[in-house]
Amino acid sequence: MSRRIPEEVIDDVRSQVNILDIVEQYVQMHRSGKNWFGLCPFHTEKTASFSVNEQKQIFNCFSCHRGGNVFKFIMEIENLSFPEAVIRVADLGNVTIDQEYIDDVKTGNTNGADDEANSDVSVLKDYHREAAELYHHILVNTQLGEEALNYLHGRGLTDDLIEEFQLGYAPANKLLLPFFDEHQPDYQKLRKSGLFVELRDGNLSDRFRERVMFPIRNAAGQVVAFSGRLLQKSETQPKYLNSPETDLFNKRDVLFNFDKAKNSVRTEKNIILFEGFMDVLAAYRAGVKNGVASMGTSLTEQQVYTLARVSKKISICYDGDEPGQNATKRALELLGSLDRFEVNVISLPEKLDPDEYIRKYGEEKFYTKVHSSPESKLAFYLRYYEQGRNLDNEHDQLAYLDDVLKKIAQSTDVIEVDLYLNRLAQRFQLDKNALEAQLKEIRSSQRKKSNFQQQKNVLQKRSIAIDPKLQAPVHYSIIEQAERLLLYRILHDHSTWLKVANIPEFSFVHENYQTLYLLAQGFFNQHQAYDSAAFLDFVQESALQEIIVSLEMNNFAKQTSEQEVSDCLKLILQASPLEDQIESVKIQLARAKRMNDQDTVVALTVKLIELLQRKQAGISAI
């Protein structure tokens, strides 16, 4: 029998958690006045416009205008249905819920759940969860996985680590499709999952074969993709094969182990970038649990924004060979472009990667190196630009100094600049004043380039259509301002509520505000007092929830005045007949067009324009 999560359970979860505690597991927040601010997790931005109000238990982004309560936040950030979000919030907030409700949500057995519970996204998550369980079972419990398990043990991975990361094995004899066939799957959704390839005859075949399987999880810890590593070298197959991009997975957004690392960041106050999955796992085994890796590609801007939401400090621990050092330089430049990180580099000797270093020198030495031996960005650049150069050669020496001084010029720390200028002067037996003069010229040139680029960016922005959702602030007509203020007073002031309720056939001009007014009547029939977080759940529709959040985040005066309410009512009541006139003229105009009565069309068009102008200006037709 299907059951809906009872309202009292939902209310209990909402009342026992603090939205800030939940949000801070995904976004780094800082206090400003009565609210908390951070980088919005729903779009890329450089200036924090995402806000949380602890008192009202709501969030809002002033740029993309997403907002809601704690359940809405989890629904948006983890792509969950409402029942799934309730269970997830309870889990994050350590609130106990009866197991029967948890089981019902996991099986989709909840009445009244929104359509998303059975959407493609929800089904695809189930497919990936089941695939991960199958691959893991094959690895640890069958002879088919024996070679792969021996390989992982040989790489230093323990059974506990294999279990924690749910590593698996995809054998040669394509078992995944027959496994799903037993459950009568939706083949169109299987095609969208990325777990299979479609053959010429239209049939499906397992995408991953003879590969050690690394489940890729989103920030919520849900499997959304896989990366498979070949056990045997192949001339025709890539060493690593990743899932294609799907409704669940975008490789430019996802970071391996981010779901676990973001929790460790709270204590470590730092996140570490590695190049590969095995490096992350080896470091994890060594006690360094705040490490992440990109998906076989260079670090992307989207991944950098993801990191920025949870940490201001980044350490780069890439391979010690030349490609690894080049990747470190690219990552430093990308991180530096945001100007919001404290970045350092963990350099490994002998061109070793982290996994090799741990196997050679041990976990304890690696742990110590990570925590006590990072080098600054400038120290890395001084070492990096030595590669391939003979610094006894005058030409190479001048080229080296030019490269290094360009990096020093970007530093705003006067002590750091002085330190490295002294080092260069001493090393190359140069006059420090000469280096300072050269540095001054470089900075002047960089400023000119920066100013030119800024002007270019302004021109480009003018020519690019901006997403309407990111345009702010929103401007309201006089009528709509009155509606917003009156609705806010109705929700928060009982005397205003009674005054409006006693007006026969009162109606707001705009449909959304009228709908919220009617919903408020239903809410107050069930609740003695207004609670914005609870009302958001009662409303459910996203567009209406965003209006509520925008009202709650507005700076309306705390005290209600009778004159204010009367003025709002006067504007709204006078505007309602105007709306009726506009609708009537539109009907007459349509009829005149059908009759091909051009004189009437012209006259009615003029009248409609006049009425619309009066509506826009908030002027009545009295």
Backbone torsions as a table, in degrees:
resi	resn	phi	psi	omega
1	MET	NA	132.6	-178.9
2	SER	-82.4	145.2	-177.6
3	ARG	-133.3	144.8	173.3
4	ARG	-93.1	143.6	174.9
5	ILE	-63.6	121.8	-176.5
6	PRO	-60.3	148.7	-179.6
7	GLU	-58.4	-37.0	-178.4
8	GLU	-66.3	-31.6	176.4
9	VAL	-69.4	-43.9	178.4
10	ILE	-61.0	-45.7	178.8
11	ASP	-61.7	-39.0	-179.2
12	ASP	-64.1	-44.5	178.9
13	VAL	-62.9	-47.0	-177.6
14	ARG	-61.4	-40.0	-176.2
15	SER	-75.7	-23.7	-176.6
16	GLN	-89.5	-13.8	179.7
17	VAL	-106.8	153.4	173.0
18	ASN	-103.2	122.7	-176.7
19	ILE	-55.8	-33.3	-179.7
20	LEU	-63.4	-41.2	179.1
21	ASP	-61.2	-37.1	179.9
22	ILE	-72.9	-47.3	-177.9
23	VAL	-61.4	-38.1	-177.1
24	GLU	-67.8	-10.2	173.5
25	GLN	-79.2	-7.2	-179.7
26	TYR	-125.8	-26.8	-173.8
27	VAL	-135.1	135.7	175.9
28	GLN	-79.0	119.1	-174.3
29	MET	-112.8	150.8	173.3
30	HIS	-136.6	150.6	-174.7
31	ARG	-83.6	139.2	173.4
32	SER	-144.6	105.3	-174.3
33	GLY	69.2	-134.3	-178.1
34	LYS	-88.6	-8.2	-178.3
35	ASN	-111.5	169.0	176.1
36	TRP	-114.5	142.2	-175.7
37	PHE	-128.0	150.3	176.1
38	GLY	-161.9	177.4	177.1
39	LEU	-72.5	132.2	-177.2
40	CYS	-63.6	128.9	179.0
41	PRO	-80.4	-2.9	-175.5
42	PHE	-102.4	-7.9	172.2
43	HIS	-157.1	159.3	-179.0
44	THR	-79.7	134.8	178.4
45	GLU	-155.5	157.1	179.9
46	LYS	-102.7	-21.0	179.2
47	THR	-114.7	131.5	-175.3
48	ALA	-65.2	118.4	176.6
49	SER	-124.8	5.0	-179.7
50	PHE	-92.3	127.1	-172.1
51	SER	-127.9	145.4	174.6
52	VAL	-125.0	130.0	175.9
53	ASN	-106.4	107.8	-177.3
54	GLU	-65.1	-38.4	-176.4
55	GLN	-62.5	-43.0	-178.7
56	LYS	-93.0	-8.7	178.0
57	GLN	59.4	46.4	178.4
58	ILE	-135.2	160.5	174.2
59	PHE	-121.8	159.0	178.6
60	ASN	-159.0	140.0	171.6
61	CYS	-108.1	124.5	-177.4
62	PHE	-77.8	-8.6	178.4
63	SER	-96.4	-56.3	-177.3
64	CYS	-94.3	-6.0	173.7
65	HIS	66.6	19.8	172.3
66	ARG	-78.5	143.6	-179.8
67	GLY	-165.9	168.7	179.2
68	GLY	157.5	-162.5	178.5
69	ASN	-98.9	-167.1	-174.2
70	VAL	-64.7	-36.3	179.1
71	PHE	-66.8	-41.5	179.3
72	LYS	-63.2	-39.5	179.1
73	PHE	-59.4	-47.8	-178.6
74	ILE	-68.7	-37.4	176.1
75	MET	-58.5	-43.5	-177.1
76	GLU	-71.8	-47.4	-171.1
77	ILE	-78.2	-25.6	-179.4
78	GLU	-111.8	3.0	177.5
79	ASN	57.8	53.6	-177.1
80	LEU	-113.3	158.9	169.7
81	SER	-76.2	170.1	-179.4
82	PHE	-61.4	-48.9	179.0
83	PRO	-59.2	-39.5	178.0
84	GLU	-62.7	-38.7	-179.3
85	ALA	-66.3	-38.9	177.9
86	VAL	-60.0	-46.2	179.4
87	ILE	-64.3	-41.6	-178.3
88	ARG	-66.2	-42.3	178.5
89	VAL	-63.5	-41.5	177.8
90	ALA	-60.0	-41.6	179.3
91	ASP	-65.1	-46.5	-179.2
92	LEU	-66.4	-32.5	-177.5
93	GLY	-96.3	8.0	179.5
94	ASN	56.2	41.9	176.4
95	VAL	-102.4	129.5	-177.2
96	THR	-79.3	130.9	175.5
97	ILE	-125.7	143.0	178.0
98	ASP	-55.2	137.0	-176.6
99	GLN	-60.4	-28.5	-178.2
100	GLU	-61.8	-36.4	179.2
101	TYR	-72.4	-38.1	177.9
102	ILE	-62.5	-44.9	-180.0
103	ASP	-63.7	-40.9	179.7
104	ASP	-61.7	-42.3	-179.5
105	VAL	-66.3	-41.7	-179.3
106	LYS	-62.9	-32.1	-179.2
107	THR	-95.4	3.7	-179.1
108	GLY	72.1	20.0	-172.9
109	ASN	-97.7	57.1	-179.1
110	THR	-128.2	124.0	175.8
111	ASN	-70.3	143.9	174.3
112	GLY	79.1	-0.3	176.6
113	ALA	-67.1	147.0	-179.2
114	ASP	-69.2	169.5	-173.0
115	ASP	-61.0	-22.8	-175.1
116	GLU	-64.9	-24.5	-179.2
117	ALA	-59.2	-31.2	-180.0
118	ASN	-111.7	19.4	-178.2
119	SER	-76.7	174.7	177.2
120	ASP	-55.1	-43.9	-175.9
121	VAL	-60.2	-46.4	-179.2
122	SER	-63.1	-42.2	179.8
123	VAL	-66.9	-42.0	179.6
124	LEU	-62.4	-36.4	176.2
125	LYS	-62.8	-41.7	178.3
126	ASP	-62.0	-43.8	179.4
127	TYR	-59.2	-43.7	-178.2
128	HIS	-69.4	-38.1	177.3
129	ARG	-62.6	-45.1	-179.0
130	GLU	-67.1	-38.0	178.3
131	ALA	-64.4	-42.0	179.1
132	ALA	-62.2	-41.4	178.9
133	GLU	-63.8	-40.9	179.8
134	LEU	-66.6	-48.4	-179.5
135	TYR	-59.7	-40.2	-179.6
136	HIS	-66.6	-42.7	178.6
137	HIS	-60.2	-44.3	179.9
138	ILE	-60.8	-40.2	-178.1
139	LEU	-65.3	-48.3	-168.7
140	VAL	-97.0	-14.1	-172.9
141	ASN	-123.5	1.0	-176.4
142	THR	-131.3	160.5	176.1
143	GLN	-66.9	-28.4	178.4
144	LEU	-59.1	-31.2	-177.3
145	GLY	-94.7	3.3	-173.3
146	GLU	-60.8	-46.1	-178.8
147	GLU	-63.8	-42.8	179.7
148	ALA	-65.1	-39.8	179.3
149	LEU	-65.2	-41.1	177.1
150	ASN	-63.1	-38.3	178.0
151	TYR	-61.0	-47.2	-178.7
152	LEU	-65.6	-40.5	175.6
153	HIS	-61.6	-39.6	178.9
154	GLY	-65.3	-26.2	176.2
155	ARG	-84.6	4.3	175.3
156	GLY	91.6	8.3	-179.8
157	LEU	-85.8	130.3	-179.9
158	THR	-84.0	165.2	177.3
159	ASP	-61.6	-37.5	179.5
160	ASP	-62.9	-41.0	-179.7
161	LEU	-68.7	-41.0	177.0
162	ILE	-60.9	-39.6	179.1
163	GLU	-68.6	-45.5	-176.0
164	GLU	-63.1	-38.6	-179.4
165	PHE	-93.8	0.5	176.5
166	GLN	53.6	42.8	176.9
167	LEU	-63.8	153.4	-175.8
168	GLY	-145.7	-171.1	178.5
169	TYR	-143.6	131.7	174.4
170	ALA	-102.4	110.7	-175.5
171	PRO	-75.7	174.0	-178.6
172	ALA	-69.8	-33.9	-172.9
173	ASN	-89.3	58.6	169.5
174	LYS	14.1	86.7	-176.8
175	LEU	-100.4	-17.4	-171.7
176	LEU	-68.6	-45.9	-178.6
177	LEU	-62.7	-47.1	175.5
178	PRO	-59.0	-34.8	178.1
179	PHE	-61.2	-46.1	179.1
180	PHE	-70.2	-33.1	-179.8
181	ASP	-57.6	-30.9	179.7
182	GLU	-65.5	-21.8	-176.6
183	HIS	-103.7	11.2	179.4
184	GLN	50.1	66.9	-175.0
185	PRO	-78.3	168.7	172.2
186	ASP	-85.8	110.7	-173.0
187	TYR	-67.5	-27.9	176.4
188	GLN	-66.5	-37.3	177.8
189	LYS	-73.3	-34.2	174.9
190	LEU	-60.9	-38.3	178.5
191	ARG	-63.1	-34.4	-178.5
192	LYS	-81.2	-11.0	-170.2
193	SER	-73.7	-26.1	-174.8
194	GLY	84.4	-3.2	-179.3
195	LEU	-82.9	-12.6	-175.6
196	PHE	-133.2	160.7	169.8
197	VAL	-111.8	147.3	-180.0
198	GLU	-95.8	125.7	-179.5
199	LEU	-81.1	170.0	-177.5
200	ARG	-59.7	-31.5	-179.2
201	ASP	-83.8	3.5	178.4
202	GLY	92.1	-10.7	178.2
203	ASN	-76.0	161.3	-179.6
204	LEU	-101.8	151.6	177.1
205	SER	-141.2	146.8	-179.4
206	ASP	-54.5	130.9	177.7
207	ARG	-72.0	-38.9	-174.4
208	PHE	-103.4	127.0	177.6
209	ARG	-143.1	139.5	179.5
210	GLU	53.8	45.5	-178.4
211	ARG	-134.7	140.9	167.9
212	VAL	-71.7	131.0	-171.3
213	MET	-106.3	125.9	176.0
214	PHE	-107.7	109.1	175.8
215	PRO	-66.3	135.5	176.9
216	ILE	-104.7	125.4	-174.4
217	ARG	-113.7	151.2	174.5
218	ASN	-81.9	-175.9	-176.6
219	ALA	-61.6	-22.4	179.8
220	ALA	-87.2	-2.9	-179.8
221	GLY	86.1	12.6	178.7
222	GLN	-91.5	138.0	179.1
223	VAL	-69.8	124.5	-179.3
224	VAL	-122.5	-9.5	-178.5
225	ALA	-167.4	178.0	176.6
226	PHE	-137.6	154.6	166.6
227	SER	-126.1	126.0	-177.0
228	GLY	-112.7	131.1	179.7
229	ARG	-105.8	128.8	177.4
230	LEU	-63.7	140.2	174.5
231	LEU	-79.8	-38.0	-178.8
232	GLN	-112.0	143.4	178.0
233	LYS	-62.2	145.2	-179.5
234	SER	-141.1	140.2	177.4
235	GLU	-80.0	-19.4	-173.8
236	THR	-110.4	-13.2	-176.6
237	GLN	-115.0	141.3	176.2
238	PRO	-68.9	150.4	179.5
239	LYS	-60.2	-46.8	176.0
240	TYR	-113.8	137.0	175.7
241	LEU	-123.7	121.3	-179.9
242	ASN	-99.7	155.6	171.3
243	SER	-59.1	147.1	172.7
244	PRO	-71.7	167.8	178.3
245	GLU	-71.8	137.6	-178.0
246	THR	-136.3	-174.5	175.0
247	ASP	-62.8	-20.9	179.9
248	LEU	-93.0	-28.6	-161.3
249	PHE	-132.6	125.8	169.9
250	ASN	-127.9	113.3	-171.9
251	LYS	-64.6	-19.6	178.9
252	ARG	-78.3	-13.9	-179.2
253	ASP	-100.2	-33.1	-167.1
254	VAL	-87.8	142.5	174.9
255	LEU	-122.7	129.2	178.9
256	PHE	-63.3	129.9	178.1
257	ASN	74.9	10.4	179.7
258	PHE	-62.5	-33.5	-178.4
259	ASP	-61.2	-35.7	178.3
260	LYS	-87.1	-40.2	-174.7
261	ALA	-63.1	-37.1	-176.4
262	LYS	-63.2	-27.2	176.9
263	ASN	-76.0	-36.6	178.3
264	SER	-69.5	-27.2	-178.6
265	VAL	-59.3	-29.1	-179.1
266	ARG	-59.8	-36.4	179.7
267	THR	-94.8	-37.1	-177.6
268	GLU	-78.8	-24.7	-177.6
269	LYS	58.6	29.1	-174.2
270	ASN	-162.5	149.9	174.3
271	ILE	-127.8	143.1	-173.3
272	ILE	-114.5	130.4	178.4
273	LEU	-93.9	125.2	173.2
274	PHE	-115.3	164.4	179.7
275	GLU	-83.7	-38.7	-171.2
276	GLY	-129.3	163.3	179.4
277	PHE	-60.6	-43.5	-177.7
278	MET	-63.7	-32.9	176.3
279	ASP	-64.8	-43.2	178.4
280	VAL	-61.6	-44.5	-178.2
281	LEU	-67.2	-42.0	178.8
282	ALA	-63.9	-41.9	178.4
283	ALA	-65.2	-39.7	178.6
284	TYR	-59.9	-43.2	178.3
285	ARG	-63.1	-30.2	-179.8
286	ALA	-84.4	3.4	178.2
287	GLY	96.2	-0.1	177.8
288	VAL	-95.2	93.4	-170.1
289	LYS	-100.3	2.5	-178.4
290	ASN	-103.0	34.0	-178.9
291	GLY	-102.8	146.4	177.1
292	VAL	-136.1	163.4	176.4
293	ALA	-141.4	146.2	175.6
294	SER	-79.0	170.6	-170.7
295	MET	-87.3	62.8	176.1
296	GLY	70.2	11.1	179.1
297	THR	-127.4	169.4	174.1
298	SER	-62.4	154.3	176.8
299	LEU	-55.9	135.2	-178.1
300	THR	-106.7	163.3	179.0
301	GLU	-62.8	-38.7	178.9
302	GLN	-62.2	-40.4	179.1
303	GLN	-67.0	-35.9	178.0
304	VAL	-63.3	-42.1	177.9
305	TYR	-64.5	-35.9	176.2
306	THR	-61.5	-44.3	178.6
307	LEU	-64.3	-39.8	-176.7
308	ALA	-61.9	-25.6	-178.0
309	ARG	-74.4	-18.2	-175.9
310	VAL	-118.9	-15.4	-176.6
311	SER	-155.2	143.9	173.8
312	LYS	-95.8	-12.3	-177.6
313	LYS	-112.4	129.1	-179.6
314	ILE	-128.6	132.7	171.8
315	SER	-114.1	135.1	178.8
316	ILE	-104.7	121.3	179.7
317	CYS	-126.5	71.9	179.4
318	TYR	-91.6	175.8	-178.3
319	ASP	-59.9	151.4	-178.2
320	GLY	-82.3	-5.5	-179.8
321	ASP	-80.5	177.5	-174.9
322	GLU	-60.7	-46.6	176.9
323	PRO	-59.4	-37.7	178.4
324	GLY	-65.6	-39.0	178.5
325	GLN	-69.1	-37.1	176.1
326	ASN	-64.6	-39.2	177.7
327	ALA	-65.9	-36.5	176.7
328	THR	-61.5	-44.7	179.2
329	LYS	-60.6	-44.7	179.7
330	ARG	-62.4	-41.5	179.8
331	ALA	-65.2	-41.2	178.2
332	LEU	-60.3	-42.5	-178.2
333	GLU	-68.3	-38.4	178.3
334	LEU	-67.6	-45.1	178.4
335	LEU	-64.7	-37.6	179.9
336	GLY	-67.7	-25.5	-178.3
337	SER	-67.6	-20.9	179.7
338	LEU	-88.1	-21.8	176.9
339	ASP	56.3	38.2	178.7
340	ARG	-133.1	1.0	-177.0
341	PHE	-109.9	148.4	162.1
342	GLU	-95.5	113.0	-172.4
343	VAL	-117.1	136.4	171.0
344	ASN	-137.3	174.1	-175.0
345	VAL	-124.7	134.5	173.4
346	ILE	-102.0	104.3	-175.1
347	SER	-92.1	133.0	180.0
348	LEU	-107.3	138.0	-176.7
349	PRO	-77.6	169.9	170.3
350	GLU	58.2	25.8	178.8
351	LYS	57.9	29.1	-178.7
352	LEU	-83.1	151.5	168.1
353	ASP	-92.7	166.7	-175.9
354	PRO	-55.6	-41.3	179.8
355	ASP	-61.7	-45.2	179.4
356	GLU	-65.2	-39.8	-179.6
357	TYR	-62.1	-43.5	-179.2
358	ILE	-65.0	-41.9	-179.9
359	ARG	-67.4	-29.3	-178.1
360	LYS	-86.1	-42.3	-172.6
361	TYR	-110.3	-10.6	176.7
362	GLY	98.6	158.3	-176.1
363	GLU	-67.2	-40.2	-176.4
364	GLU	-63.0	-43.2	-179.1
365	LYS	-66.4	-37.5	177.6
366	PHE	-65.4	-44.3	179.6
367	TYR	-58.6	-43.7	179.5
368	THR	-64.1	-42.6	-178.8
369	LYS	-62.5	-42.6	-179.5
370	VAL	-62.8	-39.3	-172.9
371	HIS	-91.8	-15.3	-174.6
372	SER	-132.3	-4.1	-174.6
373	SER	-127.8	32.5	176.8
374	PRO	-74.2	152.1	176.6
375	GLU	-111.2	154.3	-178.6
376	SER	-71.9	168.1	177.1
377	LYS	-58.3	-45.1	-177.1
378	LEU	-66.9	-36.4	177.0
379	ALA	-62.4	-39.0	177.3
380	PHE	-63.8	-45.9	-177.6
381	TYR	-63.2	-38.9	177.7
382	LEU	-59.7	-38.7	179.7
383	ARG	-77.8	-39.6	-176.3
384	TYR	-62.7	-44.6	-175.2
385	TYR	-74.4	-5.0	173.5
386	GLU	-76.0	-21.9	-175.4
387	GLN	-57.8	129.8	175.4
388	GLY	72.7	13.2	-179.3
389	ARG	-122.4	144.1	173.2
390	ASN	-99.9	101.7	-173.6
391	LEU	-76.5	1.1	169.2
392	ASP	-86.0	-13.3	178.3
393	ASN	-88.0	130.5	-174.1
394	GLU	-61.2	-41.7	-179.2
395	HIS	-62.6	-47.2	178.6
396	ASP	-64.8	-36.0	-179.3
397	GLN	-64.2	-44.3	-179.9
398	LEU	-66.3	-40.7	178.5
399	ALA	-64.2	-40.0	178.4
400	TYR	-62.2	-48.2	-178.9
401	LEU	-62.5	-38.5	179.3
402	ASP	-63.2	-45.6	179.2
403	ASP	-62.8	-45.2	-176.6
404	VAL	-68.1	-42.8	-179.3
405	LEU	-64.2	-32.3	176.8
406	LYS	-63.2	-36.0	177.4
407	LYS	-74.5	-41.0	178.0
408	ILE	-61.5	-36.2	-178.4
409	ALA	-62.1	-22.6	-179.1
410	GLN	-81.2	-12.2	-179.1
411	SER	-80.9	138.4	176.4
412	THR	-102.5	2.1	179.8
413	ASP	-89.4	106.8	-173.7
414	VAL	-65.1	-33.1	179.2
415	ILE	-69.1	-42.7	178.3
416	GLU	-61.8	-43.6	179.2
417	VAL	-60.7	-46.0	-179.5
418	ASP	-62.5	-40.1	-179.6
419	LEU	-60.2	-47.2	-175.6
420	TYR	-77.3	-29.1	173.7
421	LEU	-65.7	-40.1	176.8
422	ASN	-62.4	-41.0	179.7
423	ARG	-63.4	-43.4	-179.7
424	LEU	-66.6	-42.6	180.0
425	ALA	-61.7	-41.6	-179.5
426	GLN	-69.9	-42.7	-176.1
427	ARG	-66.4	-40.1	-175.4
428	PHE	-105.2	8.3	177.4
429	GLN	54.2	53.7	-179.5
430	LEU	-113.6	159.7	174.5
431	ASP	-75.9	123.9	-178.7
432	LYS	-60.2	-33.5	178.9
433	ASN	-60.9	-35.6	178.7
434	ALA	-66.8	-40.2	177.6
435	LEU	-64.9	-40.0	179.4
436	GLU	-65.0	-38.6	178.1
437	ALA	-64.6	-42.6	178.1
438	GLN	-64.7	-39.6	178.7
439	LEU	-62.2	-39.8	179.5
440	LYS	-62.4	-42.4	178.4
441	GLU	-64.2	-42.0	179.8
442	ILE	-62.8	-43.4	-179.5
443	ARG	-64.2	-38.6	178.0
444	SER	-62.4	-43.2	178.6
445	SER	-65.3	-40.6	179.8
446	GLN	-65.7	-36.8	178.8
447	ARG	-64.5	-41.9	179.4
448	LYS	-62.1	-43.6	178.5
449	LYS	-63.9	-39.4	-179.5
450	SER	-65.3	-43.7	179.1
451	ASN	-62.9	-41.2	178.5
452	PHE	-62.9	-42.8	-179.0
453	GLN	-65.9	-38.3	178.9
454	GLN	-63.0	-42.7	177.9
455	GLN	-63.4	-40.2	178.4
456	LYS	-62.7	-42.1	-179.8
457	ASN	-64.1	-38.9	178.9
458	VAL	-61.5	-44.8	179.5
459	LEU	-63.7	-40.2	179.4
460	GLN	-64.6	-41.6	-178.9
461	LYS	-63.6	-34.9	179.9
462	ARG	-65.5	-28.6	-175.9
463	SER	-93.9	-4.2	-177.1
464	ILE	-103.4	132.8	176.6
465	ALA	-69.1	128.6	-177.7
466	ILE	-92.7	137.1	176.8
467	ASP	-55.8	121.0	-178.5
468	PRO	-53.4	-30.8	-179.3
469	LYS	-65.7	-22.9	-177.2
470	LEU	-98.8	4.5	178.9
471	GLN	-86.4	126.9	-178.8
472	ALA	-146.5	153.2	-2.1
473	PRO	-79.8	166.6	176.1
474	VAL	-86.0	134.0	179.8
475	HIS	-104.9	132.3	-177.2
476	TYR	-113.4	147.5	174.0
477	SER	-67.8	169.0	179.9
478	ILE	-61.1	-40.3	179.7
479	ILE	-62.4	-46.6	-177.2
480	GLU	-68.3	-34.4	175.2
481	GLN	-60.4	-41.9	178.6
482	ALA	-64.6	-41.8	179.2
483	GLU	-62.7	-43.4	-178.4
484	ARG	-64.2	-45.7	-179.5
485	LEU	-65.2	-43.2	-179.5
486	LEU	-64.6	-42.8	179.4
487	LEU	-62.2	-40.7	178.1
488	TYR	-60.7	-44.7	179.7
489	ARG	-65.4	-39.9	178.3
490	ILE	-58.2	-42.9	-177.9
491	LEU	-70.1	-35.5	-171.2
492	HIS	-103.1	-14.9	-174.8
493	ASP	-127.8	115.8	-174.3
494	HIS	-65.0	-35.2	-179.0
495	SER	-66.3	-37.2	176.3
496	THR	-66.1	-41.1	177.7
497	TRP	-56.4	-48.1	-179.0
498	LEU	-64.9	-39.4	-178.9
499	LYS	-62.4	-45.7	-178.7
500	VAL	-70.6	-38.9	-178.2
501	ALA	-62.9	-25.3	-178.3
502	ASN	-88.9	1.5	176.4
503	ILE	-87.8	117.7	-176.5
504	PRO	-58.9	131.6	175.2
505	GLU	52.3	35.3	177.0
506	PHE	-64.3	141.5	178.1
507	SER	-149.1	138.8	171.6
508	PHE	-71.0	156.2	-178.7
509	VAL	-72.1	-47.4	-176.8
510	HIS	-91.0	140.0	-172.2
511	GLU	-59.4	-41.6	-177.2
512	ASN	-61.3	-41.3	-179.7
513	TYR	-71.0	-35.6	176.2
514	GLN	-65.0	-41.0	178.2
515	THR	-62.0	-43.7	179.0
516	LEU	-64.9	-36.5	177.7
517	TYR	-62.9	-43.8	178.6
518	LEU	-66.9	-39.4	177.4
519	LEU	-65.6	-35.6	178.3
520	ALA	-62.7	-37.2	176.7
521	GLN	-59.8	-45.2	178.1
522	GLY	-64.8	-38.2	-179.7
523	PHE	-64.3	-44.7	-178.2
524	PHE	-70.6	-20.9	173.8
525	ASN	-68.7	-25.4	-177.8
526	GLN	-103.4	-21.3	-175.8
527	HIS	-126.5	141.1	-178.6
528	GLN	-75.1	-33.1	-176.8
529	ALA	-132.6	158.1	180.0
530	TYR	-79.5	135.8	173.9
531	ASP	-137.8	117.6	-172.4
532	SER	-61.0	-41.8	-178.8
533	ALA	-64.4	-39.8	179.0
534	ALA	-70.5	-38.8	179.5
535	PHE	-63.8	-34.6	177.8
536	LEU	-60.9	-40.9	176.5
537	ASP	-67.4	-36.4	-179.0
538	PHE	-65.7	-37.2	-176.7
539	VAL	-73.4	-47.6	175.3
540	GLN	73.5	-47.4	-175.5
541	GLU	-67.4	129.5	-172.9
542	SER	-59.1	-45.6	-177.1
543	ALA	-61.5	-39.2	178.8
544	LEU	-72.7	-36.6	177.0
545	GLN	-61.3	-39.5	179.9
546	GLU	-64.2	-35.3	176.5
547	ILE	-64.5	-44.6	179.4
548	ILE	-59.3	-46.6	-179.3
549	VAL	-62.1	-42.5	-179.9
550	SER	-63.9	-34.1	175.6
551	LEU	-66.7	-44.9	-176.5
552	GLU	-67.7	-30.7	-178.8
553	MET	-87.6	-2.2	179.4
554	ASN	-76.6	160.2	-178.3
555	ASN	-98.8	53.8	175.2
556	PHE	-69.2	147.3	176.7
557	ALA	-60.7	144.7	-177.7
558	LYS	-67.9	-38.4	-176.5
559	GLN	-87.0	139.6	177.6
560	THR	-95.0	132.4	176.0
561	SER	-109.6	144.5	-179.3
562	GLU	-62.9	-36.3	-179.5
563	GLN	-64.2	-41.0	179.3
564	GLU	-60.0	-47.9	-179.5
565	VAL	-64.0	-42.6	180.0
566	SER	-62.5	-41.6	179.2
567	ASP	-63.1	-42.0	178.8
568	CYS	-62.8	-45.8	-179.7
569	LEU	-61.6	-41.2	-179.5
570	LYS	-60.5	-46.3	179.8
571	LEU	-62.3	-43.7	-176.6
572	ILE	-69.8	-44.2	-178.3
573	LEU	-67.0	-33.9	177.5
574	GLN	-74.0	-29.8	-177.4
575	ALA	-76.8	-25.9	-177.1
576	SER	-60.9	-46.8	175.5
577	PRO	-60.5	-33.8	178.3
578	LEU	-61.6	-40.7	177.0
579	GLU	-62.0	-40.3	179.1
580	ASP	-63.1	-40.5	178.5
581	GLN	-62.9	-42.9	-179.6
582	ILE	-61.2	-44.7	-179.5
583	GLU	-64.0	-39.4	179.7
584	SER	-65.1	-43.1	179.6
585	VAL	-65.1	-38.2	178.5
586	LYS	-61.4	-41.5	179.2
587	ILE	-65.3	-44.8	178.9
588	GLN	-62.8	-38.8	-179.3
589	LEU	-65.0	-42.2	178.7
590	ALA	-62.8	-39.6	179.6
591	ARG	-66.2	-41.5	-179.7
592	ALA	-64.6	-36.4	178.1
593	LYS	-66.2	-39.3	178.8
594	ARG	-65.2	-33.7	-179.6
595	MET	-83.6	-5.2	-177.7
596	ASN	58.7	36.5	178.7
597	ASP	-91.9	89.5	-171.5
598	GLN	-65.5	-38.1	-180.0
599	ASP	-61.8	-43.7	179.1
600	THR	-67.6	-38.9	178.0
601	VAL	-58.2	-45.2	-179.2
602	VAL	-63.8	-46.4	-177.9
603	ALA	-63.4	-44.3	-179.4
604	LEU	-69.0	-35.2	177.7
605	THR	-62.8	-43.9	177.5
606	VAL	-60.9	-43.9	-180.0
607	LYS	-64.2	-40.7	179.5
608	LEU	-63.6	-42.9	178.7
609	ILE	-60.7	-42.5	179.4
610	GLU	-62.2	-44.7	179.7
611	LEU	-64.0	-41.9	179.6
612	LEU	-65.4	-37.3	177.3
613	GLN	-65.2	-40.1	178.2
614	ARG	-66.9	-37.0	176.7
615	LYS	-64.0	-45.1	-179.3
616	GLN	-60.9	-38.2	-179.1
617	ALA	-81.8	-9.8	179.3
618	GLY	76.9	27.1	-177.5
619	ILE	-101.3	136.9	-178.1
620	SER	-82.1	165.3	-179.3
621	ALA	-96.9	15.2	-177.2
622	ILE	-73.2	NA	NA
